[in-house]
């Protein structure tokens, strides 16, 4: 979703109707994916724990 969003900016600089139509053309589930990303970022902002770990991190954050 983020890659599609940034690629759409190569053609449309503003977040207008044409921009979102292009996003939907490239990824038909764009709006659902955007909602899920926003909900996850809100979850983290409100103190929620990450749902997965990056790289070889363990549950306690050690590598």
C-alpha positions in Angstrom: 0.0 0.0 0.0 2.8 2.4 0.9 4.7 1.6 -2.3 1.5 2.1 -4.4 0.9 5.4 -2.6 4.4 6.7 -3.4 4.3 5.5 -7.0 1.0 7.3 -7.5 2.8 10.5 -6.5 5.0 10.2 -9.6 1.9 11.1 -11.6 -0.3 13.0 -9.1 1.3 15.3 -6.6 -1.9 16.0 -4.6 -4.1 13.6 -2.7 -7.1 14.3 -4.9 -9.7 12.0 -6.6 -7.3 11.2 -9.5 -4.6 10.2 -7.0 -6.9 7.8 -5.2 -8.3 6.4 -8.5 -4.7 5.7 -9.6 -4.0 4.0 -6.3 -7.0 1.8 -6.7 -6.1 1.0 -10.3 -2.7 -0.3 -9.1 -4.0 -2.0 -6.0 -7.8 -2.7 -5.9 -7.7 -3.2 -2.1 -5.9 0.1 -1.6 -8.5 1.7 0.6 -8.9 -1.3 2.9 -5.1 -1.6 3.2 -4.8 2.1 4.0 -7.4 1.8 6.7 -5.6 -1.2 8.2 -2.2 0.7 8.2 -3.9 3.7 9.9 -5.5 1.5 12.5 -2.2 -0.2 13.2 -0.3 3.1 13.5 -3.0 4.4 15.9 -2.7 1.2 17.9 1.0 1.7 18.3 0.6 5.4 19.1 -1.8 4.5 21.9 0.8 2.2 23.5 -0.1 -1.0 21.8 2.6 -3.6 21.2 4.1 -4.4 17.8 2.4 -7.3 16.2 5.7 -8.7 14.8 9.4 -8.3 15.3 11.9 -7.1 12.7 14.9 -9.2 11.7 16.2 -11.6 14.3 14.8 -9.8 17.4 13.4 -11.9 20.1 10.2 -11.1 22.1 12.2 -9.1 24.6 13.9 -7.0 21.9 17.3 -8.5 22.2 19.1 -9.6 19.0 
